[in-house]
């Protein structure tokens, strides 16, 4: 599956953004999807994931209660709704896919990655 992330931008602290990740292929519904982020000089870190069934979601503690991951299998798209953004959320955000996955938090469990979209939160 090929992934294309979009929706990043510049927003003030406290604002919201919705990231989208569109996938190619007819087997999208069989993939767990994850969002990860990478700030300059830091390792890529887990943000949120949703299982291939859509019945399970998980979040990093740093975003729990502020971010929501969802998927629309009819549109082959996964979303990340980000509310109450903070300057420390500034990073390049990547979407990733894991065939028949349960929504892992591990970078290494995802074999397909999108190109990333920049999110910048000003204070």
mmCIF file of the C-alpha atoms, coordinates in Angstrom:
data_MODEL
# 
_entry.id   MODEL 
# 
loop_
_atom_site.group_PDB 
_atom_site.id 
_atom_site.type_symbol 
_atom_site.label_atom_id 
_atom_site.label_alt_id 
_atom_site.label_comp_id 
_atom_site.label_asym_id 
_atom_site.label_entity_id 
_atom_site.label_seq_id 
_atom_site.pdbx_PDB_ins_code 
_atom_site.Cartn_x 
_atom_site.Cartn_y 
_atom_site.Cartn_z 
_atom_site.occupancy 
_atom_site.B_iso_or_equiv 
_atom_site.pdbx_formal_charge 
_atom_site.auth_seq_id 
_atom_site.auth_comp_id 
_atom_site.auth_asym_id 
_atom_site.auth_atom_id 
_atom_site.pdbx_PDB_model_num 
ATOM 1   C CA . UNK A 1 1   ? 0.000   0.000  0.000  1.00 0.00 ? 1   UNK A CA 1 
ATOM 2   C CA . UNK A 1 2   ? 1.214   3.521  -0.777 1.00 0.00 ? 2   UNK A CA 1 
ATOM 3   C CA . UNK A 1 3   ? 0.430   6.359  1.584  1.00 0.00 ? 3   UNK A CA 1 
ATOM 4   C CA . UNK A 1 4   ? 0.205   10.133 1.142  1.00 0.00 ? 4   UNK A CA 1 
ATOM 5   C CA . UNK A 1 5   ? -0.114  12.381 4.180  1.00 0.00 ? 5   UNK A CA 1 
ATOM 6   C CA . UNK A 1 6   ? -1.509  15.904 4.068  1.00 0.00 ? 6   UNK A CA 1 
ATOM 7   C CA . UNK A 1 7   ? -3.072  18.569 6.242  1.00 0.00 ? 7   UNK A CA 1 
ATOM 8   C CA . UNK A 1 8   ? -0.074  19.918 8.110  1.00 0.00 ? 8   UNK A CA 1 
ATOM 9   C CA . UNK A 1 9   ? 0.553   23.591 8.568  1.00 0.00 ? 9   UNK A CA 1 
ATOM 10  C CA . UNK A 1 10  ? 1.263   26.432 10.980 1.00 0.00 ? 10  UNK A CA 1 
ATOM 11  C CA . UNK A 1 11  ? -1.159  26.933 13.862 1.00 0.00 ? 11  UNK A CA 1 
ATOM 12  C CA . UNK A 1 12  ? -1.134  28.837 17.129 1.00 0.00 ? 12  UNK A CA 1 
ATOM 13  C CA . UNK A 1 13  ? -1.014  27.031 20.453 1.00 0.00 ? 13  UNK A CA 1 
ATOM 14  C CA . UNK A 1 14  ? -4.497  25.884 21.429 1.00 0.00 ? 14  UNK A CA 1 
ATOM 15  C CA . UNK A 1 15  ? -5.563  25.511 17.817 1.00 0.00 ? 15  UNK A CA 1 
ATOM 16  C CA . UNK A 1 16  ? -6.545  22.450 15.809 1.00 0.00 ? 16  UNK A CA 1 
ATOM 17  C CA . UNK A 1 17  ? -5.485  20.632 12.677 1.00 0.00 ? 17  UNK A CA 1 
ATOM 18  C CA . UNK A 1 18  ? -6.721  17.505 10.950 1.00 0.00 ? 18  UNK A CA 1 
ATOM 19  C CA . UNK A 1 19  ? -4.193  15.347 9.180  1.00 0.00 ? 19  UNK A CA 1 
ATOM 20  C CA . UNK A 1 20  ? -5.249  12.971 6.435  1.00 0.00 ? 20  UNK A CA 1 
ATOM 21  C CA . UNK A 1 21  ? -3.459  10.000 4.963  1.00 0.00 ? 21  UNK A CA 1 
ATOM 22  C CA . UNK A 1 22  ? -4.790  8.613  1.706  1.00 0.00 ? 22  UNK A CA 1 
ATOM 23  C CA . UNK A 1 23  ? -3.844  5.098  0.658  1.00 0.00 ? 23  UNK A CA 1 
ATOM 24  C CA . UNK A 1 24  ? -3.765  3.389  -2.691 1.00 0.00 ? 24  UNK A CA 1 
ATOM 25  C CA . UNK A 1 25  ? -4.863  -0.184 -3.253 1.00 0.00 ? 25  UNK A CA 1 
ATOM 26  C CA . UNK A 1 26  ? -7.952  -2.273 -2.592 1.00 0.00 ? 26  UNK A CA 1 
ATOM 27  C CA . UNK A 1 27  ? -6.779  -3.902 0.644  1.00 0.00 ? 27  UNK A CA 1 
ATOM 28  C CA . UNK A 1 28  ? -6.737  -0.780 2.800  1.00 0.00 ? 28  UNK A CA 1 
ATOM 29  C CA . UNK A 1 29  ? -9.284  -2.256 5.201  1.00 0.00 ? 29  UNK A CA 1 
ATOM 30  C CA . UNK A 1 30  ? -6.824  -5.028 6.112  1.00 0.00 ? 30  UNK A CA 1 
ATOM 31  C CA . UNK A 1 31  ? -4.179  -2.628 7.410  1.00 0.00 ? 31  UNK A CA 1 
ATOM 32  C CA . UNK A 1 32  ? -3.646  -1.205 10.840 1.00 0.00 ? 32  UNK A CA 1 
ATOM 33  C CA . UNK A 1 33  ? -2.715  2.455  10.539 1.00 0.00 ? 33  UNK A CA 1 
ATOM 34  C CA . UNK A 1 34  ? -0.440  4.492  12.714 1.00 0.00 ? 34  UNK A CA 1 
ATOM 35  C CA . UNK A 1 35  ? 0.654   8.082  13.076 1.00 0.00 ? 35  UNK A CA 1 
ATOM 36  C CA . UNK A 1 36  ? 4.193   8.860  14.180 1.00 0.00 ? 36  UNK A CA 1 
ATOM 37  C CA . UNK A 1 37  ? 6.105   12.118 14.470 1.00 0.00 ? 37  UNK A CA 1 
ATOM 38  C CA . UNK A 1 38  ? 9.691   13.243 14.393 1.00 0.00 ? 38  UNK A CA 1 
ATOM 39  C CA . UNK A 1 39  ? 11.003  16.531 15.710 1.00 0.00 ? 39  UNK A CA 1 
ATOM 40  C CA . UNK A 1 40  ? 14.421  17.882 14.673 1.00 0.00 ? 40  UNK A CA 1 
ATOM 41  C CA . UNK A 1 41  ? 17.205  16.007 16.422 1.00 0.00 ? 41  UNK A CA 1 
ATOM 42  C CA . UNK A 1 42  ? 14.840  13.459 17.936 1.00 0.00 ? 42  UNK A CA 1 
ATOM 43  C CA . UNK A 1 43  ? 13.845  9.914  17.120 1.00 0.00 ? 43  UNK A CA 1 
ATOM 44  C CA . UNK A 1 44  ? 10.570  9.096  15.436 1.00 0.00 ? 44  UNK A CA 1 
ATOM 45  C CA . UNK A 1 45  ? 7.932   8.486  18.078 1.00 0.00 ? 45  UNK A CA 1 
ATOM 46  C CA . UNK A 1 46  ? 4.515   6.902  18.239 1.00 0.00 ? 46  UNK A CA 1 
ATOM 47  C CA . UNK A 1 47  ? 1.465   9.170  18.297 1.00 0.00 ? 47  UNK A CA 1 
ATOM 48  C CA . UNK A 1 48  ? -1.622  7.064  17.641 1.00 0.00 ? 48  UNK A CA 1 
ATOM 49  C CA . UNK A 1 49  ? -2.754  3.848  15.976 1.00 0.00 ? 49  UNK A CA 1 
ATOM 50  C CA . UNK A 1 50  ? -5.928  2.090  14.927 1.00 0.00 ? 50  UNK A CA 1 
ATOM 51  C CA . UNK A 1 51  ? -6.277  -1.643 14.332 1.00 0.00 ? 51  UNK A CA 1 
ATOM 52  C CA . UNK A 1 52  ? -7.207  -3.103 10.971 1.00 0.00 ? 52  UNK A CA 1 
ATOM 53  C CA . UNK A 1 53  ? -10.704 -3.829 12.286 1.00 0.00 ? 53  UNK A CA 1 
ATOM 54  C CA . UNK A 1 54  ? -11.062 -0.290 13.584 1.00 0.00 ? 54  UNK A CA 1 
ATOM 55  C CA . UNK A 1 55  ? -12.120 -1.672 16.927 1.00 0.00 ? 55  UNK A CA 1 
ATOM 56  C CA . UNK A 1 56  ? -8.985  -0.713 18.810 1.00 0.00 ? 56  UNK A CA 1 
ATOM 57  C CA . UNK A 1 57  ? -7.145  2.555  19.115 1.00 0.00 ? 57  UNK A CA 1 
ATOM 58  C CA . UNK A 1 58  ? -4.148  3.604  21.179 1.00 0.00 ? 58  UNK A CA 1 
ATOM 59  C CA . UNK A 1 59  ? -2.433  6.894  21.908 1.00 0.00 ? 59  UNK A CA 1 
ATOM 60  C CA . UNK A 1 60  ? 0.799   8.176  23.294 1.00 0.00 ? 60  UNK A CA 1 
ATOM 61  C CA . UNK A 1 61  ? 0.319   9.606  26.773 1.00 0.00 ? 61  UNK A CA 1 
ATOM 62  C CA . UNK A 1 62  ? 1.439   13.012 25.508 1.00 0.00 ? 62  UNK A CA 1 
ATOM 63  C CA . UNK A 1 63  ? -1.523  13.297 23.113 1.00 0.00 ? 63  UNK A CA 1 
ATOM 64  C CA . UNK A 1 64  ? -4.229  11.302 24.896 1.00 0.00 ? 64  UNK A CA 1 
ATOM 65  C CA . UNK A 1 65  ? -7.403  13.330 25.244 1.00 0.00 ? 65  UNK A CA 1 
ATOM 66  C CA . UNK A 1 66  ? -6.281  15.846 22.600 1.00 0.00 ? 66  UNK A CA 1 
ATOM 67  C CA . UNK A 1 67  ? -5.796  13.734 19.451 1.00 0.00 ? 67  UNK A CA 1 
ATOM 68  C CA . UNK A 1 68  ? -8.218  11.310 17.815 1.00 0.00 ? 68  UNK A CA 1 
ATOM 69  C CA . UNK A 1 69  ? -7.392  8.751  15.151 1.00 0.00 ? 69  UNK A CA 1 
ATOM 70  C CA . UNK A 1 70  ? -10.103 7.447  12.840 1.00 0.00 ? 70  UNK A CA 1 
ATOM 71  C CA . UNK A 1 71  ? -10.377 5.633  9.534  1.00 0.00 ? 71  UNK A CA 1 
ATOM 72  C CA . UNK A 1 72  ? -12.765 5.691  6.596  1.00 0.00 ? 72  UNK A CA 1 
ATOM 73  C CA . UNK A 1 73  ? -12.329 2.470  4.638  1.00 0.00 ? 73  UNK A CA 1 
ATOM 74  C CA . UNK A 1 74  ? -14.669 3.675  1.892  1.00 0.00 ? 74  UNK A CA 1 
ATOM 75  C CA . UNK A 1 75  ? -12.267 6.545  1.214  1.00 0.00 ? 75  UNK A CA 1 
ATOM 76  C CA . UNK A 1 76  ? -9.062  4.604  1.938  1.00 0.00 ? 76  UNK A CA 1 
ATOM 77  C CA . UNK A 1 77  ? -8.137  7.330  4.384  1.00 0.00 ? 77  UNK A CA 1 
ATOM 78  C CA . UNK A 1 78  ? -6.981  7.592  7.982  1.00 0.00 ? 78  UNK A CA 1 
ATOM 79  C CA . UNK A 1 79  ? -7.297  10.824 9.921  1.00 0.00 ? 79  UNK A CA 1 
ATOM 80  C CA . UNK A 1 80  ? -5.646  12.385 12.926 1.00 0.00 ? 80  UNK A CA 1 
ATOM 81  C CA . UNK A 1 81  ? -7.702  15.130 14.534 1.00 0.00 ? 81  UNK A CA 1 
ATOM 82  C CA . UNK A 1 82  ? -5.409  17.251 16.681 1.00 0.00 ? 82  UNK A CA 1 
ATOM 83  C CA . UNK A 1 83  ? -6.921  19.657 19.189 1.00 0.00 ? 83  UNK A CA 1 
ATOM 84  C CA . UNK A 1 84  ? -5.421  21.858 21.898 1.00 0.00 ? 84  UNK A CA 1 
ATOM 85  C CA . UNK A 1 85  ? -2.112  21.840 20.083 1.00 0.00 ? 85  UNK A CA 1 
ATOM 86  C CA . UNK A 1 86  ? 1.044   22.715 21.982 1.00 0.00 ? 86  UNK A CA 1 
ATOM 87  C CA . UNK A 1 87  ? 4.428   23.939 20.739 1.00 0.00 ? 87  UNK A CA 1 
ATOM 88  C CA . UNK A 1 88  ? 5.893   20.564 21.701 1.00 0.00 ? 88  UNK A CA 1 
ATOM 89  C CA . UNK A 1 89  ? 3.629   18.935 19.103 1.00 0.00 ? 89  UNK A CA 1 
ATOM 90  C CA . UNK A 1 90  ? 5.755   20.567 16.401 1.00 0.00 ? 90  UNK A CA 1 
ATOM 91  C CA . UNK A 1 91  ? 7.194   17.824 14.186 1.00 0.00 ? 91  UNK A CA 1 
ATOM 92  C CA . UNK A 1 92  ? 6.931   16.084 10.867 1.00 0.00 ? 92  UNK A CA 1 
ATOM 93  C CA . UNK A 1 93  ? 4.015   13.678 11.092 1.00 0.00 ? 93  UNK A CA 1 
ATOM 94  C CA . UNK A 1 94  ? 4.093   10.366 9.256  1.00 0.00 ? 94  UNK A CA 1 
ATOM 95  C CA . UNK A 1 95  ? 1.375   7.832  8.600  1.00 0.00 ? 95  UNK A CA 1 
ATOM 96  C CA . UNK A 1 96  ? 2.217   4.145  8.367  1.00 0.00 ? 96  UNK A CA 1 
ATOM 97  C CA . UNK A 1 97  ? 0.497   0.865  7.563  1.00 0.00 ? 97  UNK A CA 1 
ATOM 98  C CA . UNK A 1 98  ? 0.828   -2.617 9.046  1.00 0.00 ? 98  UNK A CA 1 
ATOM 99  C CA . UNK A 1 99  ? -0.964  -5.492 7.311  1.00 0.00 ? 99  UNK A CA 1 
ATOM 100 C CA . UNK A 1 100 ? -3.482  -7.159 9.654  1.00 0.00 ? 100 UNK A CA 1 
ATOM 101 C CA . UNK A 1 101 ? -1.905  -5.359 12.566 1.00 0.00 ? 101 UNK A CA 1 
ATOM 102 C CA . UNK A 1 102 ? -3.443  -4.640 15.918 1.00 0.00 ? 102 UNK A CA 1 
ATOM 103 C CA . UNK A 1 103 ? -2.200  -1.071 16.080 1.00 0.00 ? 103 UNK A CA 1 
ATOM 104 C CA . UNK A 1 104 ? 1.382   -1.408 17.253 1.00 0.00 ? 104 UNK A CA 1 
ATOM 105 C CA . UNK A 1 105 ? 3.326   1.439  18.871 1.00 0.00 ? 105 UNK A CA 1 
ATOM 106 C CA . UNK A 1 106 ? 6.588   0.240  17.365 1.00 0.00 ? 106 UNK A CA 1 
ATOM 107 C CA . UNK A 1 107 ? 8.114   1.919  14.319 1.00 0.00 ? 107 UNK A CA 1 
ATOM 108 C CA . UNK A 1 108 ? 9.590   -1.385 13.166 1.00 0.00 ? 108 UNK A CA 1 
ATOM 109 C CA . UNK A 1 109 ? 6.206   -3.085 12.900 1.00 0.00 ? 109 UNK A CA 1 
ATOM 110 C CA . UNK A 1 110 ? 5.117   -0.818 10.040 1.00 0.00 ? 110 UNK A CA 1 
ATOM 111 C CA . UNK A 1 111 ? 6.352   -1.611 6.561  1.00 0.00 ? 111 UNK A CA 1 
ATOM 112 C CA . UNK A 1 112 ? 4.674   1.138  4.549  1.00 0.00 ? 112 UNK A CA 1 
ATOM 113 C CA . UNK A 1 113 ? 5.219   4.832  5.249  1.00 0.00 ? 113 UNK A CA 1 
ATOM 114 C CA . UNK A 1 114 ? 3.936   8.090  3.851  1.00 0.00 ? 114 UNK A CA 1 
ATOM 115 C CA . UNK A 1 115 ? 6.184   11.024 3.057  1.00 0.00 ? 115 UNK A CA 1 
ATOM 116 C CA . UNK A 1 116 ? 5.370   13.132 6.115  1.00 0.00 ? 116 UNK A CA 1 
ATOM 117 C CA . UNK A 1 117 ? 3.626   16.439 6.655  1.00 0.00 ? 117 UNK A CA 1 
ATOM 118 C CA . UNK A 1 118 ? 5.004   19.326 8.722  1.00 0.00 ? 118 UNK A CA 1 
ATOM 119 C CA . UNK A 1 119 ? 3.062   20.557 11.752 1.00 0.00 ? 119 UNK A CA 1 
ATOM 120 C CA . UNK A 1 120 ? 4.301   23.726 13.422 1.00 0.00 ? 120 UNK A CA 1 
ATOM 121 C CA . UNK A 1 121 ? 2.669   25.085 16.562 1.00 0.00 ? 121 UNK A CA 1 
ATOM 122 C CA . UNK A 1 122 ? 3.620   28.609 17.575 1.00 0.00 ? 122 UNK A CA 1 
ATOM 123 C CA . UNK A 1 123 ? 3.473   29.815 21.174 1.00 0.00 ? 123 UNK A CA 1 
# 
